[in-house]
Amino acid sequence: MQPVALRTARLVLDLPVEGDVARVAEYCTDPLFEAYLTTPWPYTEAHARGFLTEYVPGSWRSATELTWAIRSASGEPLMGVIGLRLPTREIGYWLGAEHRGSAYMTEALLAVCEWAFAELPGTETVTWRANAGNLASAMVARAAGFRSTTTPETTVPGRDGADLDGWSGERGATPDPGAYESWVPLLGGAV
Ligand SMILES: CC(C)(COP(=O)(O)OP(=O)(O)OC[C@H]1O[C@@H](n2cnc3c(N)ncnc32)[C@H](O)[C@@H]1OP(=O)(O)O)[C@@H](O)C(=O)NCCC(=O)NCCS
């Protein structure tokens, strides 16, 4: 599959490239990544280079994972990454610490969902999983219209392959009016 670029009001989502190595290496050394992601730890520039020059283009080619750089404009430095795994349509995302708190990820997630429902054949739901307790990730999913599907049995894979307690969610193309309420057991009722 050929990489696809997406635009939103504030963002450009395009192919992460080798020129993003330093940013990816810097952002992926955030302690939150050790706790909440399965990216290598400790994370080095060699990991970033392998991710950008092999994993990302290879998984676009094989259509196994579609990964976008999140930028403020075409050619601007990478602020974060969002990826859609196929065939599960499971979304994953992160932002460099200095770019959080501006709802960029909600904007990026809405754009990827909109594109997948319109352009990616066979997309009926997009799914989301996170480690239990990852409030920021869950709030992004909730803001983008996902419904929580979390049960006591929900797990996520840990870095060593063990199953960890997880949260899960999903959304379809049509907004689900009950989606927001479904998060109350995890996030409470706060807006
Ligand atoms: C998940 C992530 C992309 C969210 O970034 P963001 O959109 O900029 O998120 P914000 O910092 O704006 O926070 C989103 C919401 O969570 C809330 N939040 C953030 N951290 C929080 C915390 N520790 N406790 C409670 N609420 C928190 C914010 O107040 C915000 O709420 P709002 O939507 O009601 O305003 C970012 O936190 C990140 O990259 N985390 C590390 C990687 C990761 O965990 N990725 C997800 C893996 S599933």
The ligand as a Gaussian input file, in Angstrom:
#p B3LYP/6-31G(d) Opt

LIG

0 1
 C       -1.745000       9.647000      25.206000
 C       -1.195000      10.997000      24.746000
 C       -0.884000      10.956000      23.277000
 C       -2.247000      12.062000      25.012000
 O       -1.699000      13.306000      24.615000
 P       -2.609000      14.620000      24.565000
 O       -3.725000      14.473000      23.630000
 O       -1.775000      15.809000      24.374000
 O       -3.203000      14.534000      25.921000
 P       -3.431000      15.684000      26.969000
 O       -2.159000      15.920000      27.712000
 O       -4.112000      16.813000      26.302000
 O       -4.422000      14.892000      27.858000
 C       -5.615000      14.337000      27.335000
 C       -6.577000      14.340000      28.473000
 O       -6.058000      13.510000      29.519000
 C       -5.911000      14.274000      30.715000
 N       -4.712000      13.759000      31.372000
 C       -3.468000      13.727000      30.871000
 N       -2.629000      13.127000      31.762000
 C       -3.395000      12.803000      32.822000
 C       -3.137000      12.174000      34.069000
 N       -1.911000      11.751000      34.399000
 N       -4.157000      12.009000      34.946000
 C       -5.395000      12.434000      34.613000
 N       -5.712000      12.992000      33.446000
 C       -4.715000      13.195000      32.579000
 C       -5.824000      15.709000      30.250000
 O       -6.298000      16.589000      31.270000
 C       -6.764000      15.721000      29.054000
 O       -8.103000      15.796000      29.445000
 P       -9.184000      16.548000      28.532000
 O       -9.245000      15.799000      27.231000
 O      -10.426000      16.435000      29.348000
 O       -8.648000      17.930000      28.389000
 C        0.074000      11.379000      25.522000
 O       -0.232000      11.448000      26.882000
 C        1.215000      10.401000      25.321000
 O        1.929000      10.451000      24.332000
 N        1.426000       9.506000      26.305000
 C        2.544000       8.551000      26.255000
 C        2.320000       7.450000      25.221000
 C        1.023000       6.722000      25.436000
 O        0.638000       6.402000      26.552000
 N        0.339000       6.455000      24.325000
 C       -0.913000       5.737000      24.331000
 C       -0.683000       4.287000      24.393000
 S       -2.260000       3.420000      24.305000

